[in-house]
């Protein structure tokens, strides 16, 4: 309530003189008497009009403040109607009483009904306009407050998604790698050691960088290649990641972006010697997106957990870029586009320890 314009000190100080002057000029216009305009600020009537304006505006402000607390749970239409009636009634009663006393005590005779009606009509219209402005401002302010609260809840949800994504450990990859490792140990110890190194490298990368907001594409590709090498033991070297980007150290990504995307692609694609999976990485023209491209060969049953992790990754990118994270399927090709994150060269990437 205190943020509404009617409660602002500057508005309360300046509105009464302006309204009072307008009332005085309007009365002169209605009475067709402009002889006093030359000595307008020497006329006692203008100060009376200003005083009445102050009394009217302040009475309506106090009435609205009190009624707003009492009627907070009432139906909107009923509340508006009651506040309109109560503010106008109280304001006009005070105006009528004040002007009657002014005429009796200062001028020396009672005000005529026609003059009283003129004053009440003018201040009644002012009261209506005051209420219209109040309710317009009040409900606009309430709507803005609701939008801010919704935006805050959305931001909190995004924060939670971002933290969950950064701290996420892929249990399916761990269990499947351990199963493949058990089989490999029975036939080739050297290959088993390589698998352990690749698996350890992937999880070491995830643990070391889980508190970082951004990391270079160069570091991400090193971990991604370890993932490809690890998965090739299961898929018999049918996976390949082709990178056509030269300055990989200049591009920033959320840690785990390529890993999560590759994992989702592999788990939801049929892979064989006749249909190997080749993933191409390049920059889109205009350098606004980093693109992962591969041929679509979907499984009959999709892996829900990997798709959910991919969706969390999409939401996480809303923190760092106004461009959307998009996935486009055109013909037999799937294009996954990461929006490029702009990081000032003179400022380090922030981390949270």
QUIURDA-V736268 format. One record per backbone hydrogen bond with DSSP energy under -0.5 kcal/mol. CO is the residue of the C=O (numbers start at 1). NH is the residue of the N-H. Records with the same first field share a line. If there is no record, write none. Layout:
CO: NH + NH
This chain:
1: 4
4: 7
5: 8
8: 12
9: 13
10: 14
11: 15
12: 16
13: 17
14: 18
15: 19
16: 20
17: 21
18: 22
19: 23
20: 24
21: 25
22: 26
23: 27
24: 28
25: 29
26: 30
27: 31
28: 32 + 33
34: 37
37: 40
39: 42
40: 43
43: 47
44: 48
45: 49
46: 50
47: 51
48: 52
49: 53
50: 54
51: 55
52: 56
53: 57
54: 58
55: 59
56: 60
57: 61
58: 62
59: 63
60: 64
61: 65
62: 66
63: 67
64: 68
65: 69
66: 70
67: 71
69: 72
71: 74
75: 79
76: 80
77: 81
78: 82
79: 83
80: 84
81: 85
82: 86
83: 87
84: 88
85: 89
86: 90
87: 91
88: 92
89: 93
90: 94
91: 95
92: 96
93: 97
94: 98
95: 99
96: 100
97: 101
98: 102
99: 103
100: 104
101: 105
102: 106 + 107
103: 108 + 109
112: 116
113: 117
114: 118
115: 119
116: 120
117: 121
118: 122
119: 123
120: 124
121: 125
122: 126
123: 127
124: 128
125: 129
126: 130
127: 131
128: 132
129: 133
130: 134
131: 135
132: 136
133: 137
134: 138
135: 139
136: 140
137: 141
138: 142
139: 143
140: 144
141: 145
142: 146
143: 147
144: 148
145: 149
146: 150
147: 151
148: 152
149: 153
150: 154
151: 155
152: 156
153: 157
154: 158
155: 159
156: 160
157: 161
158: 162
159: 163
160: 164
161: 165
162: 166
163: 167
165: 168
169: 171
170: 174
171: 175
172: 176
173: 177
174: 178
175: 179
176: 180
177: 181
178: 182
179: 183
180: 184
181: 185
182: 186
183: 186
184: 187 + 188
188: 192
189: 193
190: 194
191: 195
192: 196
193: 197
194: 198
195: 199
196: 200
197: 201
198: 202
199: 203
200: 204
201: 205
202: 206
203: 207
204: 208
205: 209
207: 210
209: 212
211: 352
215: 253
216: 220
217: 221
218: 222
219: 223
220: 224
221: 225
222: 226
223: 227
224: 228
225: 229
226: 230
227: 231
228: 232
229: 233
230: 233 + 234
231: 234 + 235
232: 236 + 237
238: 277
240: 242 + 279
241: 243
242: 244 + 281
246: 248
247: 250
248: 217 + 218 + 251
251: 217
252: 341
253: 215
254: 257
256: 260
257: 261
258: 262
259: 263
260: 264
261: 265
262: 266
263: 267
264: 268
265: 268
266: 269
268: 299
275: 272
276: 278
277: 240 + 279
278: 280
279: 242
280: 293
281: 244
282: 291
284: 287
288: 340
289: 284 + 291
290: 338
291: 282 + 293
292: 336
293: 280
294: 334
297: 270
300: 302
302: 304
303: 307
304: 308
305: 309
306: 310
307: 311
308: 312
309: 313
310: 314
311: 315
312: 316
313: 317
315: 318
316: 319
317: 320 + 321
324: 326
326: 337
328: 330 + 335
330: 333
332: 296
333: 330
334: 294 + 336
335: 328 + 337
336: 292 + 338
337: 326 + 339
338: 290
340: 342
341: 252 + 343
344: 347
350: 213
351: 353
